[in-house]
Amino acid sequence: MGEKKIIFIAFAIEDKRIRDMIKGQSLNAQSPFEYVDMSVKEAYDDEWKKKVRTRILRSDGVLVVVSKSSLSSSGQKWEIQCAKEEKKKIKGIWAYKEDRTNLVGVNTMVWTWDSIANWIDSL
């Protein structure tokens, strides 16, 4: 494991529990990444987009929590598009064993802590 990297997590609000698990892992002293939380309850207005873009710019990569909810999450879609515009490395993880949703343009892997750590180390 190398130096700590800053990772932006893009997720659909329905997958908040998965995001919380990733957040919990980032608090572990041995974790290879720091977590950036941009979850909101208000609409995705221009101010929200400005804050998200700033945080994506500061991140080393964007981890996308992929599930069937991702297909209808306008906020998550915008975060992914923003990451692509800013030329950030993007990697998806499937949120659930039984859900193998395909998000076009997002290379997705099976979620294990080792696979996440390996991706982060590659950044």
Phi, psi and omega in degrees: 000131180269209179291158179293140179246152177264123184241129175268132180256120176257124183211155172280144183303331178294340181257026181302324180298321178293316177302319180297323178294319178295319177300316179300319179296323182294338179280345177295133183300334181271358183294139182276006183216157169257152188249136176250118183259118178238021182295142183223158175252341180274172181298158180278078182272181183299323180294318177300313181299321178297316179296317180298312181301317179300316181289325175295319178300324180281348184272158176273338180190168181238121177261123183257123175277112187257127175207177178299334178293336180298330184296334182244009182270103181294325179295314180295318178301318180294318179300317179295315179299318178299315180299320178294317179300324181271006176058040176273149175289133183236137175219136178260151169233138176287129184289329187224144181302322186270003183239111180242049179303139177258118173260117181303130178086001178240114177285119188246141180237164174292139182281112165222154180296326179295318181293323176295313181299319179297318178296314181298318178297334181281350183286000000 
